[in-house]
Amino acid sequence: MYKYILQSAGDIDWMAIGPLLIFFIFFTAVVISAMIKSKKFVEKMGNLPLEED
């Protein structure tokens, strides 16, 4: 399926696919790490700029 998509697109510059994949992998990793964090940690970090301490 992927081979067909890439063949039909013909004008895709292969140098653009690398950065796109890197961005997608990085974005996915950030989303997964944000989902894994505990609610207590997220609340603590969210209130950190508001603390006067």
BANU-102120 format. One line per 5 residues: number of its first residue (from 0); their letters; for each residue z, y, x of C-alpha. Coordinates in nm, 3 decimals, padded with zeros to 5 digits. Example, Ala and Ser with C-alpha at 12.3 -4.5 7.8 and 13.67 -1.06 7.14 Angstrom:
! residues 2
0> AS> 00.780:-00.450:01.230 ~ 00.714:-00.106:01.367 .
This chain:
! residues 53
0> MYKYI> 00.000:00.000:00.000 ~ 00.096:00.248:00.273 ~ -00.216:00.158:00.468 ~ -00.431:00.240:00.164 ~ -00.258:00.577:00.114 .
5> LQSAG> -00.307:00.675:00.479 ~ -00.671:00.561:00.478 ~ -00.754:00.750:00.160 ~ -00.596:01.069:00.295 ~ -00.826:01.066:00.601 .
10> DIDWM> -00.751:01.425:00.710 ~ -00.382:01.366:00.779 ~ -00.292:01.478:01.128 ~ -00.088:01.201:01.292 ~ 00.118:01.462:01.472 .
15> AIGPL> 00.254:01.577:01.135 ~ 00.374:01.234:01.027 ~ 00.628:01.204:01.313 ~ 00.822:01.522:01.230 ~ 00.807:01.434:00.860 .
20> LIFFI> 00.966:01.095:00.927 ~ 01.230:01.250:01.155 ~ 01.317:01.506:00.886 ~ 01.336:01.238:00.616 ~ 01.563:01.015:00.827 .
25> FFTAV> 01.789:01.310:00.919 ~ 01.808:01.431:00.557 ~ 01.891:01.081:00.435 ~ 02.164:01.043:00.698 ~ 02.321:01.378:00.599 .
30> VISAM> 02.317:01.288:00.229 ~ 02.474:00.948:00.296 ~ 02.745:01.099:00.518 ~ 02.823:01.359:00.249 ~ 02.855:01.084:-00.013 .
35> IKSKK> 03.088:00.879:00.207 ~ 03.339:01.160:00.271 ~ 03.658:01.137:00.067 ~ 03.725:01.392:-00.206 ~ 04.044:01.504:-00.033 .
40> FVEKM> 03.853:01.583:00.288 ~ 03.584:01.776:00.098 ~ 03.846:01.984:-00.085 ~ 04.030:02.056:00.241 ~ 03.711:02.173:00.413 .
45> GNLPL> 03.609:02.374:00.106 ~ 03.938:02.565:00.103 ~ 03.947:02.620:00.479 ~ 03.773:02.963:00.476 ~ 04.012:03.083:00.202 .
50> EED> 04.331:03.002:00.389 ~ 04.504:03.296:00.551 ~ 04.713:03.102:00.789 .
